[in-house]
Amino acid sequence: MDGAEMELERRSKFLSGLILKKKAGEQQEQRDRLNVRVRASDMPFPLQNRAFSCARELLDSMPGKLDSKRLALALKKEFDSSYGPAWHCIVGTSFGSYVTHSLGGFLYFSIDKVYILLFKTAVEPLSRGTSLKD
């Protein structure tokens, strides 16, 4: 590599770093605005943002007491329709879990004092002639 190519590579890395820092800052601003705290995640930012905004809207629409079943069902349906089947959602103020999820399909976060676990599993069709008893 000659000097010009090295300088171009250095500038490219610098600009990429600036872009990543800006995106991370914007992500944090949205989390702060929605009062979201990510506990664990293996999910792309756009899907995380969708989950945060859906959960916030649903929580704000609930008068009084938390309806965790309604919130879980609504998030599951939203993600099933937008990103394909086999999403699962657990909502509550105190729960334990141990789940297996598809790559890029796991998000555990809290809004206010409500904890939400959203994850996707692989869907494998049963082959014909195979019974569940095998």
TORKOL-4160 file (C-alpha; in steps of 0.2 Angstrom, whole numbers, padded with zeros to 4 digits, m for minus):
134
<pt num="1" X="0000" Y="0000" Z="0000"/>
<pt num="2" X="0007" Y="0017" Z="m0004"/>
<pt num="3" X="0005" Y="0033" Z="0006"/>
<pt num="4" X="m0011" Y="0039" Z="m0002"/>
<pt num="5" X="m0020" Y="0022" Z="0000"/>
<pt num="6" X="m0015" Y="0021" Z="0018"/>
<pt num="7" X="m0021" Y="0039" Z="0022"/>
<pt num="8" X="m0038" Y="0035" Z="0013"/>
<pt num="9" X="m0040" Y="0019" Z="0024"/>
<pt num="10" X="m0036" Y="0029" Z="0040"/>
<pt num="11" X="m0049" Y="0042" Z="0035"/>
<pt num="12" X="m0062" Y="0029" Z="0031"/>
<pt num="13" X="m0059" Y="0021" Z="0048"/>
<pt num="14" X="m0060" Y="0038" Z="0057"/>
<pt num="15" X="m0077" Y="0042" Z="0048"/>
<pt num="16" X="m0084" Y="0025" Z="0051"/>
<pt num="17" X="m0080" Y="0027" Z="0070"/>
<pt num="18" X="m0089" Y="0044" Z="0070"/>
<pt num="19" X="m0104" Y="0037" Z="0062"/>
<pt num="20" X="m0105" Y="0022" Z="0075"/>
<pt num="21" X="m0103" Y="0035" Z="0089"/>
<pt num="22" X="m0117" Y="0045" Z="0082"/>
<pt num="23" X="m0128" Y="0030" Z="0080"/>
<pt num="24" X="m0124" Y="0024" Z="0098"/>
<pt num="25" X="m0128" Y="0042" Z="0105"/>
<pt num="26" X="m0145" Y="0042" Z="0096"/>
<pt num="27" X="m0149" Y="0025" Z="0102"/>
<pt num="28" X="m0146" Y="0030" Z="0120"/>
<pt num="29" X="m0156" Y="0046" Z="0118"/>
<pt num="30" X="m0171" Y="0036" Z="0112"/>
<pt num="31" X="m0169" Y="0024" Z="0127"/>
<pt num="32" X="m0168" Y="0038" Z="0139"/>
<pt num="33" X="m0184" Y="0046" Z="0131"/>
<pt num="34" X="m0194" Y="0030" Z="0133"/>
<pt num="35" X="m0186" Y="0026" Z="0150"/>
<pt num="36" X="m0179" Y="0010" Z="0143"/>
<pt num="37" X="m0165" Y="0000" Z="0150"/>
<pt num="38" X="m0158" Y="m0015" Z="0140"/>
<pt num="39" X="m0153" Y="m0029" Z="0151"/>
<pt num="40" X="m0147" Y="m0041" Z="0138"/>
<pt num="41" X="m0148" Y="m0041" Z="0119"/>
<pt num="42" X="m0144" Y="m0051" Z="0103"/>
<pt num="43" X="m0155" Y="m0040" Z="0092"/>
<pt num="44" X="m0152" Y="m0027" Z="0078"/>
<pt num="45" X="m0155" Y="m0009" Z="0084"/>
<pt num="46" X="m0170" Y="m0006" Z="0072"/>
<pt num="47" X="m0179" Y="m0021" Z="0079"/>
<pt num="48" X="m0174" Y="m0016" Z="0097"/>
<pt num="49" X="m0181" Y="0002" Z="0093"/>
<pt num="50" X="m0197" Y="m0006" Z="0087"/>
<pt num="51" X="m0199" Y="m0016" Z="0103"/>
<pt num="52" X="m0196" Y="m0001" Z="0114"/>
<pt num="53" X="m0209" Y="0010" Z="0105"/>
<pt num="54" X="m0222" Y="m0003" Z="0104"/>
<pt num="55" X="m0220" Y="m0008" Z="0123"/>
<pt num="56" X="m0220" Y="0011" Z="0128"/>
<pt num="57" X="m0236" Y="0014" Z="0117"/>
<pt num="58" X="m0245" Y="m0001" Z="0125"/>
<pt num="59" X="m0240" Y="0003" Z="0143"/>
<pt num="60" X="m0246" Y="0021" Z="0140"/>
<pt num="61" X="m0262" Y="0015" Z="0134"/>
<pt num="62" X="m0266" Y="0004" Z="0149"/>
<pt num="63" X="m0276" Y="0014" Z="0162"/>
<pt num="64" X="m0271" Y="0009" Z="0180"/>
<pt num="65" X="m0264" Y="m0008" Z="0183"/>
<pt num="66" X="m0252" Y="m0017" Z="0171"/>
<pt num="67" X="m0260" Y="m0031" Z="0160"/>
<pt num="68" X="m0245" Y="m0041" Z="0157"/>
<pt num="69" X="m0254" Y="m0054" Z="0146"/>
<pt num="70" X="m0261" Y="m0041" Z="0135"/>
<pt num="71" X="m0244" Y="m0032" Z="0133"/>
<pt num="72" X="m0235" Y="m0049" Z="0129"/>
<pt num="73" X="m0248" Y="m0054" Z="0116"/>
<pt num="74" X="m0248" Y="m0037" Z="0107"/>
<pt num="75" X="m0229" Y="m0037" Z="0106"/>
<pt num="76" X="m0229" Y="m0056" Z="0100"/>
<pt num="77" X="m0242" Y="m0052" Z="0087"/>
<pt num="78" X="m0232" Y="m0036" Z="0081"/>
<pt num="79" X="m0216" Y="m0045" Z="0079"/>
<pt num="80" X="m0224" Y="m0061" Z="0071"/>
<pt num="81" X="m0233" Y="m0050" Z="0058"/>
<pt num="82" X="m0218" Y="m0039" Z="0055"/>
<pt num="83" X="m0203" Y="m0051" Z="0056"/>
<pt num="84" X="m0210" Y="m0068" Z="0053"/>
<pt num="85" X="m0217" Y="m0082" Z="0065"/>
<pt num="86" X="m0211" Y="m0089" Z="0081"/>
<pt num="87" X="m0209" Y="m0074" Z="0092"/>
<pt num="88" X="m0212" Y="m0076" Z="0111"/>
<pt num="89" X="m0214" Y="m0063" Z="0124"/>
<pt num="90" X="m0214" Y="m0064" Z="0143"/>
<pt num="91" X="m0219" Y="m0048" Z="0153"/>
<pt num="92" X="m0219" Y="m0046" Z="0172"/>
<pt num="93" X="m0211" Y="m0037" Z="0187"/>
<pt num="94" X="m0202" Y="m0053" Z="0193"/>
<pt num="95" X="m0198" Y="m0069" Z="0183"/>
<pt num="96" X="m0184" Y="m0081" Z="0179"/>
<pt num="97" X="m0181" Y="m0088" Z="0162"/>
<pt num="98" X="m0169" Y="m0099" Z="0152"/>
<pt num="99" X="m0173" Y="m0099" Z="0133"/>
<pt num="100" X="m0165" Y="m0104" Z="0117"/>
<pt num="101" X="m0167" Y="m0091" Z="0103"/>
<pt num="102" X="m0162" Y="m0089" Z="0085"/>
<pt num="103" X="m0147" Y="m0078" Z="0081"/>
<pt num="104" X="m0151" Y="m0060" Z="0082"/>
<pt num="105" X="m0168" Y="m0063" Z="0090"/>
<pt num="106" X="m0166" Y="m0060" Z="0108"/>
<pt num="107" X="m0170" Y="m0044" Z="0119"/>
<pt num="108" X="m0172" Y="m0042" Z="0137"/>
<pt num="109" X="m0176" Y="m0025" Z="0143"/>
<pt num="110" X="m0186" Y="m0015" Z="0156"/>
<pt num="111" X="m0198" Y="0000" Z="0155"/>
<pt num="112" X="m0202" Y="0009" Z="0171"/>
<pt num="113" X="m0203" Y="m0007" Z="0183"/>
<pt num="114" X="m0209" Y="m0019" Z="0169"/>
<pt num="115" X="m0197" Y="m0032" Z="0162"/>
<pt num="116" X="m0200" Y="m0038" Z="0145"/>
<pt num="117" X="m0191" Y="m0054" Z="0137"/>
<pt num="118" X="m0194" Y="m0055" Z="0118"/>
<pt num="119" X="m0186" Y="m0069" Z="0108"/>
<pt num="120" X="m0188" Y="m0079" Z="0092"/>
<pt num="121" X="m0186" Y="m0097" Z="0090"/>
<pt num="122" X="m0183" Y="m0107" Z="0074"/>
<pt num="123" X="m0198" Y="m0114" Z="0065"/>
<pt num="124" X="m0195" Y="m0131" Z="0057"/>
<pt num="125" X="m0209" Y="m0139" Z="0048"/>
<pt num="126" X="m0213" Y="m0157" Z="0052"/>
<pt num="127" X="m0209" Y="m0169" Z="0038"/>
<pt num="128" X="m0224" Y="m0179" Z="0031"/>
<pt num="129" X="m0225" Y="m0196" Z="0039"/>
<pt num="130" X="m0216" Y="m0191" Z="0055"/>
<pt num="131" X="m0227" Y="m0192" Z="0071"/>
<pt num="132" X="m0224" Y="m0183" Z="0087"/>
<pt num="133" X="m0223" Y="m0199" Z="0096"/>
<pt num="134" X="m0207" Y="m0204" Z="0087"/>
